[in-house]
Amino acid sequence: MTATRAQARWSRPRSVRSWVKRGGLSALVLVLPLVLVFGVFSWFPIVRAAVMSFQTTNLISDPVWVGLHNFQRVFADPLLLTAIRNTVYFTLLALVFGYPIPLILAACMNELRRAKGFYSVLAYLPVVVPPVATILLWRIFYDAGPNGAFNTILSWFGLGPWPWIQSQASAMPSLVLVATWSAAGATVIIYLAAMTSIRGELYDAADVDGASIPQKIWNVMLPQLRYVLLVTLILQLIGTFQVFMEPFLLTNGGPANSTLTVLLLIYRYAFGSGGTGDFGAATALSLMLAAFLALLSWIYLRATRSWSET
């Protein structure tokens, strides 16, 4: 009888007065500013970009509706395939080299018994260095002359000089090295925080079974970090597909468009004509990239859902 009354009570629609008494109004007052700020600074630019993708506009003169012309222009641009190919190439290199390096560094730092905090600060230091200072530093490293930092080191072994970012073959791997150095510190800290949550009994049991260090990493550490690894992988995929700073500041897409990426092509659409470019084509390509990343994220989450829940 009691359960029946409770079900009847919860099935009755709540009045506005009861909603206010239960704190609904105060909750709405607290949430409303956040919703407004999020809408103005997040959703409004997205809606505005969607509208601009169907217009020809330079943000100065009156926009003109052109329908799907901007998308047709983007697809007809021969540089689009070059930008996509370079972006995919950068992403693959970043996954092969940039994804495991933070995990390896975190695993090594986790085994330290002393000065772990110092090495954590050292690993995170590239993240807080201003991008302009970073680019100036790497320009010195990548100087193609015999007095460049890297070429000086190569000369000690009778090698070089190497062209680095001046060569089509080595420009993209050089940018991947810069991006990995700049962003690895934050991922290292995430991995270190996750490793501290792994119970010590698991490692003790592995020691009793006579497991070696590689076996501990493979059978204890990696399974416990699988959810964090899944999250950082999708974040790195999204981040690398949106690479812009390194090719823009170091190579400007060169040499011969070998480092032209999708975001750099978007920038050229918007600001490539004396600062008054076609923002319609830029936003059209931006929406195409956003749709692709959303689809990629959905496929990735669907494919890894069963593994992350086990």
N, C-alpha and C positions, 0 to 999 in steps of 0.2 A: 504494500500500500504506500509505503514511504517512497519507494523508487518511482511508483507511478505518479505521485504528486510532484516529485522533483522533475521528472520528465515533462509533466504538464507545465510546470513553472518555467522551465528553460525553453519550452517550445513557444510560449507566448511572446509576441513581439514587444520589444522594449519601447517605452515612450521616451520622448525627448527629455522629460523631467527626470526619469530614472537614469537616463544616459548622462545627464549633467551631474546627478548625485554620485554616480560611480566614477567621476573624474574625467569623463570624456571631454568636457569643455576645456579643462586645464591642459589635458594632453594635446588637444588641437592647438591651443595657444602656443605651447612649447614647440610643436612640430612645424607649425605654419611658417615661421621665419626661415627655417632650414629648407622647406619645400620651395619657398619663393626664391631664395638665393640659388638653390640648385637649378631651378627652372630658368632663371635669368642668365646664369653664367654657364649652364651646361646644355639644357634642352633648347633654349632659344637659338643659340648659334647653330645647332644641328638643323633645326627647322629652317633657319635663314639660309644655310648652305644648300639645303634641298631645294629651296625656291630659286636660289641663284643658279643652280645647275641647269635650269631651263631658261636662263636669260643670257643675253650678251650685256655685260656690264663691266665697268672699270671702277665702280664705286664713286665716280665723279659725275658723269652724265647720267641721264635717265636710262634705266634698264629697258631692254627690248626683249619681249618673249620670242623665243626661237624654238621651243619644243625640244625635240631630241637632237637638235643640231650639234650641241656641245659634246654629247656622247658619240655622235658619228665622227666628229672632228678628232676626238681622242683616239677612237679605234683606227682612224685613217692615218694617224701620225706614225711614221716609221720608227720614231724613237721609242714608242711605247713598248715594243717587243724587246728592244735593247735594255730599257729600264727594268722590265720584268725579269729578263734573263740575269741582269746584274744583281738585282735584289735577291733572287732565288739563290744565286751563287754566293752572295754575302751571307745569307741565312744558313746555307749548308756549311760553309766554312766556320761560321760562328757556333753552330751546333757541334761540329766535330772537334773543334779546338776550344771554343769559349765555354761550352756547357760543362765538360768534365773538370776543367781546371779549378773553378771555385770549390767543387766537391773534394778534389784531391788536397787542395790547400786546407780546407776545413778539417779533413780527416787527419792531416799531419799536425795541425795546430791543436786538435782535440787530444792528441797523445802527449802534448807537452805538459810537464808538471810545474814549470816555472815560467814566468814572464808571458803567460798566455794573453793577458790584457794588453801588453805592449805590442805583441804581434797582431792582435785584433785591430788596434789603432793603426798599425802600419799597413794592414791589408785594406782598411777602409779609407785611408788617406787619399787615394786617387779620386774617390767619389766627391770629396769636398774641395778638390782643387778646381778653380774656375776654368771653364772650357777654353777660354782664350789663352790662359797660361799653359794649359795642356797642349794646345795646338802649337804654340810657339816652341814648347819643349820638344815635341815630336818632329817639328820641322828641322830642328838642329840634328836630331837623331837620323832623320831620313835625308839629310843633305847628300846629293849624289856625288859631290866632289870628294877627293881623297881625304879632305880634312873633316868630313862628316863623322859624327860620333860612331855610328855603326860601321862605316867604312874604315875608320881608324882601327877599330877592333879587328875587322877582317884582315887588315894589312899586317897585323901581328902574326897571322898564320899564312901570310903570302897569298891572300885572296883579295878579290875586289879590284877596284871599287864597283859597287852594285848600284843600279839606278833607282831602286826602291819605288817610290811613288811616281817616278818619271817613266816607268815602263808599264806597258799594258799587261804584261804577264804577272808582275809582282805588285801592282798598285792595290788591287783588291785584298790580297792577303795582308798587305801592310796596314790597310784600314781596319781589317778584322783584329789585328794585334792591338791597335790603338783602342778600339771599342772594348775589347776584352779587358785590357788594363784599366780602362776608365770605369767599367761597370761591375767587375768581378767582386769588388770589396763588399758591396751590399749583399750579394748572394752568399758570400763567405760567412757573413754575420748571421744570416738566416739559417744556414746549415749548422753553424756552431750552436745556435740556440736550440735547434731541433735535436742535435746530438746530446745535449745536456739532459734531455728528457728521456733518453733511452735508459732503461733500468740496468744498473750494474750487475744484477743477478744473471742477466743474459750473457754478459761477457765472462762472468765467473763460471757459468756452466760450459761455455765454449772452452775456457782454459782447462776445465776438468776433462773435457773430451779430447784435449790435445790439439785444438784448432790453431792453425797458424794465423798470422795477421791478415793475409789475403782472405782466408776462410772466414775470419771474424767480420771483415768488411762485407763479404758477399752474402753470408748467411745470417748476420745479426744486424749490422748497421743499415745496409741498403733496404732490407724489408721494412725496418722501422721508419725509414725516411721516405717510403714510396709516395705517400700523399704529398709531402713537401716537394719531392722531385717532380711529381706531375704538375704541381702549381707553377714551379719555377720554369718548367719546360714550356708550358703554354705562354707564360709571360715573356720568355725569351723569344719565342716564335713571333709574338705580336710586336715586341720591341725591335727585333732585327728586320722585320718587314717594313718598319717605319724609320729605318736608318736615314739620317739626314745630316747631322752635324759633321761627322767625319769626312764624307765626300765633299760637302759644301766648303768647309774651311781648309781642307788639305789639298784637294785636287780639283774642286769645282766641276766634278764629273769627268775630268780627263784622266789620262791622255786619250784622245780620240773616243770620248764617251765610254771608256771602259769601266768607269766607276759611277756612271749615271744611274741613279736609283729612282724609284717611283716618286718618293717625296721630293727629290730634287727636280724631277720633271714637273711636278705640281708647282714648285716654286718658280720655275722658268715660265710656266703658263701665266702665273699671277704677276710676276715682276720682271719678266724678260724683255719687255718692250719699253724701255726707258722708265720703268717704275709704274707704268699705266697699262699693264697687261690685261689679259682676258681672264677675269675671275670666274666667269661662267664655266670655261673649260677646266679651270683649276678645281672648282668645287665638284664638277662632274667626275673627274678622276679621283677626287677625295672620297666621294660617295661609293665609287666602284671599289676602292681599296677597303673602305670600312665594311662593305657588304661581303667582300672576300674574307676578311679577317673574322667577321661574325660567323660566317659559314664554316671556316676552318676551326674556330673555337667550338662550335656546336658538334662538328664531326669528332673532334678530339675528345671532348667530354663524353660523348656517347660511346666512343670506342674504349675509353679507359674507365668507365663507370664501374664495371664489374670488378676490375682489378683494384681500384681504389677502395672499394667497400669490403674487400676480403681481409 
